[in-house]
Amino acid sequence: MLRVGDLGKSIAFYTKVLGMRVLRQKEYPEGKFTNTFLGYGVESEECALELTYNWNKSDYDIGAGFGHIAINVEDVYQATVKAKAQSVEIIREAGPMNAGDTIVAFLKDPDGYEIELLSK
């Protein structure tokens, strides 16, 4: 679960840049928050990412314990090009990782969370 400051921007990032789709969304008026679940397939068969939007909060400290979310993509180079075309911040360009031959790239989502793209 990631807490996000602008639910619309975050949904756009995960759907348009990373190709996920919204699986379900529910508002909790008494708690003043919205949960949105995104993923690549049916939740019973694939993992899902939960975004929590607290209605009266627009930013969070990411914290020292969080590293990054890793997502396998068909073509890291092409995914990076697509992200750049949508003005996404690229932290590390696509290329082989330091200790191996896996192709990786790193992006930032709208809230500053690091997303690693890696080859399957």
N, C-alpha and C positions, 0 to 999 in steps of 0.2 A: 504494500500500500504506500502510495506517495500522497502527501498533502500538497495541494496546488493552490496558487493564488488567483488564477484566472482560468476557470474551468473550460471556457470556450477555446482559449488559446491552447490549452493542454490537449483537449480532444482533437483539435485541428492538427497539432504536432504528431500525435500518436496515430491518427488515421491517415493524414495526407503525406507525412514524411516517412512513417514506418509501416504503413499499410495495414494497421490493425483496424478492427471495426468495433463499434460500440455494441456490447453484448446485452447490457442492461443498465438501467439507471433508476435511482430512487431518491426522492427528497424526503428529509426527516425534519419537518417544520418545528417540532418540539425541541429537537437538538440543534436546529439551525445549521444543517449541513446536507450535502448531496453526495452520494456515492455513485460512481460510474465505473463499470467494469468493461475493459477492452481486451481484445485478444485476436488471434488468427483463426480460431475455430471454435467449435462447441465446447463450452466450459467443462462438461463432463469428460471430455477427451483431451483437452489442451489446457495449459495454464492460462490464467487471466491476470491482468494488471488492474488493481483497484486504485482509482483516483478519488481522494476525499477532498471536497471543497467545503471549508468552513465559511459560512456566509459573511462573517464580519472580519475575516483575516485575509490579507492579500500577499503576505510573504512569510517565509520560514527560513531558519538557519538549517542548512543541510546536515551539519554535524560531522564529527570526526569518524564515527563508526561506519558511515555509509560509504561504499566504494563506488559501484556503478551497476547499472542493469545491463546485462549482455543479451543481445538478440542475434540469432543466426539469420543471415540473408543470403539469397542466391549469389549476388555479385556485390561485394563491398565497394568496389570502385564506382559502379553505377549508382548504388544507394547513396554514396557520398555526393556524387554529381547532382542527384535529385534533391538532396538536402540543401546543397548550396543554392540551387535554383529557387528555393523557398526561403532564402536568407537565414538558414539555420547556422548557428555558430559551430564551426568545425574545430575541435580541440587538437585532434591528430589526424592528419591526412591518411587515406587508405594506403596500406603497404604491409609488408611482412612484419610480424611481431619480433621483438628483440631476441627472444630465446627460441625461435622456431620458424616454421614457414607458414603458419596460419596468417591469413590476411585479415587485418583489423583496421578499424577507424573509430574515432571517438567524436561524439556530438554533445551539445548541451540542449536540454529541453527548455521550454519557456521559463521554468522555475530554477534552472541552473543544475538540475540533476544530470550526471554524466551517463550517456548511453553508448555502450560499446557495440559496434557492428562487427560481426566476425563471420568468416566463411564457414559454410557447413562442412 
